[in-house]
């Protein structure tokens, strides 16, 4: 049993203070080892940052020179003076050989798609996770496993039949056709399921006694408790949606609905003609900004949602 | 103001039967405590009354109305949970008002009720806080407040004190009792703690393996336990049990070593030589030498301050616990078994044998 104290030991006579160690060989070796290990750690981190940051720097620099500089084969490492006109061209006219969709339109399209995908995925997965966790219905585990198995079927695998279905429904070149096939999400459903499982049964019972029906319980208790998780998922899913390439490439032919990731790749010509790298780089930088903004603005929530649970 | 009747309530989960037919009548304003070891079905019974579980058969009748098929919200009950189950994202006010809000009660009336309940419980200054910012005792009060504002016919308490530290538990116990008296609301209280049960209840239901072993006021349960289970469960340290048999025209008990103990209150029914179990509470074991005394060799001494619990062993190998006022030291203790304090049980059925 804890707490049964041993008889208090007699206080031993105070030992004389040990001589402080000065300039001892062991002490010096310890210091040296600490400095070296710190250098190694920082060196490795710095290398990592360089590897990640260098291409982005190249893009940024490239977007500030005129087309000829890059066309000559120079690789400038310092910013040039043509930033304003490059970005203006990219924003207003689009660039590249074909002078295609302006970046402003493509950014708007990507934004619509990414937000719709993120919101749609969150809505669908909250509802399905809520059903799987809080209701006992026949086939509940079957439903759960059916959702789980779709984890193994990414968009690319089911893309041909999905394409067929969307075309048969006359949804080609439409927003629903672009967004709906990307919405069903096993990952988000699983995450919400795991979170809902941590909500104590007693809340459910207290709500029953309070007279709250299932939808009321979802709205008044489950959703407020899931806010941080929803925010974290929104960040992940927004970026997932933003980066979609293959599906928008297939289903959208109307250039006014082109998303920026697709549009960007179309700007790079494969023929002999010279690419307008300055405009392409500027468009690439513009394409980077919204995801960066979303992450930066929601970072605090994002971390909280992934690490904390409010209970 | 209401009564509660349970009529032959049975419950089984798949093949396992957990309640074997419970009948119980709770009078208006009465506080009945359901007490038992874990797994005896006491929480299941409470949850059936609440409507959180459906009985396999039987009826739950509140105030003369059969509520067996009704949702919890329509039974006019309020429940206090073991972990309080306060919604973490709502303020204290929000928690207490939530049930009323769903009922569509007018804002002013909600305000009035919550303020009144907060006043009774002394949590007025906490109304704008979140549960996270409250101590255990305060959360407990809020959970009770949530029950009070409903002005229900029936309070249900599911081990509400087991998450509190010992000192607070004693305090809240008294407070619950006072509150229940003051509001006069019929209540069911589930606990595994016999002290809680004894101090709180107007009547106790001692549950054993899905059956009520005894339903009676606390002191009757203590002084006339209906069977060996109840006798051993209520009282701390537990009652001593001594195997014996009926002898001398059923007027005495013969112990294994041949000692005869005459019953103080007359012969028991039964056949001669029938095995019985004698029960004697540790505080009734009388220290003292003399004819008929048993020499205990002391195995363990537990000093509790005002009294001492001595665990000893009789020459025949039988364990005997004695509770004595004051301090005790030594390795031998002669004790007598006063016949007037003996409880007599049928060794086979475990039932109490009265003269």
Interface residues (C-beta under 8 A of the other chain):
Chain A: X200 X202 X203 X205 X206 X208 X209 X210 X211 X212 X216 X220 X221 X224 X225 X310 X311
Chain B: X50 X51 X52 X71 X72 X73 X74 X77 X78 X79 X81 X82 X83 X84 X85 X87 X88 X89 X98 X99 X102 X103 X146
